[in-house]
């Protein structure tokens, strides 16, 4: 537990080593300016599941209350024009006028810079996370092995052999995307085929991220951190047993993983250590 909060932390996103947002339960939102962490006022007891922004004064967060919150560089506020949605789970954008948010019950919305509109997913299965790139479009992952690929205003389900609950997705282009989830599931997608990668565990992975194709981390239950080395996943010491829920960094020597009971871990290029506050 850090001195900052005892709340469970669930999300992290940043623009640089001097501008990082961390969200959690009970309205917890922390900001790091490069020298110190501070608590942000969010106007409610929201549970922040995911954060994404196009600029420091244009940050979005999805919360389990079925709302999308926006930060304009000064304050956080919910989007009042939206109907209340199922519990929100993920958000990711390709630019300020192309942002996607997902929720339970198969809902995915698209923001065009002025308003949010529903897209056609063809499923009521819970969607958990989104990732995409300009060259390849968007992917959405969820429960029951759900992987959806964007096709204009609708989404096409990709068929492959998995019934995993996917909780994390991240890629380095349309030909190298990683998905992680329940029972030690890690899949790699090359844009055509899905390949299951051995993880040597049945514990749950909750997020995957890396600063480059050469450095990728998967994190999850009981302090689990795996490192992708030459196409093989190897467990590395995290120095904690807390559940790790989200990971982000600004470089290969500056990465943060957050988790239960206010835990913030920092990777300095050599090992993981808890941030004290």
Helices and strands as residue ranges (DSSP letters): E 9-16, E 19-24, E 29-32, E 37-39, E 48-55, E 58-63, E 67-71, E 76-78, E 88-95, E 98-103, G 104-106, E 108-111, E 116-118, E 127-133, E 137-142, E 147-151, E 154-157, E 166-171, E 177-181, G 182-184, E 186-189, E 194-196, E 205-212, E 215-220, G 221-223, E 225-229, E 232-236, E 244-251, E 254-259, G 260-262, E 264-267, E 272-274
